């Protein structure tokens, strides 16, 4: 330390170190203040990129729904065209036991016919049968089952698409709301009707306790002895 005019004067090196210390301290203070400060709002470019990304994801999800529909329809056709063998390992033992029992019973019938004089070539017999298909053996029934399966698959696919569009709408709404600059615009977005309230407005008016949907999906059957011969047989319908 040097003296000048009776007053102590710090050396140039000491002053330099002091200045560096002050600068470092102020930098640390600013960094600490930044850690507690709120994050800056997204820029317009950020919102645009996020919106495009959300749309691409929704597009891929819709494509996956189309692929799933094809897989389910192929599975329906596989089930409708399936035929099952008599000697399949799943029921081979059961079928063999039934065949043996029928043969034994037919032998007893043949013995009874011989005792009463019925010729062997004219006697009745007992045989066992096997159906390789169920109700899908009829082409008309296969068409009905196929139509029903496709309707259910299409309904499930439409429901999944609505869910995707609903999620995309929520993402887009949040991104747009983040970019609004006036309180009036934010209030307007909050006052807009939601998807739930819109769907509630579209419901059919109900004329009965079960609603019009239950009436439309309830089959009309013929019942002898009633006044008009017909009545509606109720069945539960989920809506």
Secondary structure, 3 states (H helix, E strand, C coil): CEEECCEEECCHHHHHHHHHHHHHHHHHHHHHHHHHCCCCCCCHHHHHHHHHHHHHHHHHHHHHHHHHHHHHHHHHHHHHCCCCCCCCCCCHHHHHHHHHHHHHHHHHHHHHHHHHCCCCCCCCCCCCCCCCCCHHHCHHHHHHHHHHHHHHHHHHHHHHHHHHHHHHHHHHHHHHHHHCCCHHHHHHHHHCCCHHHHHHHCCCCCCCCCHHHHHHCCCEEECCCCCCCEEECCCCCCC
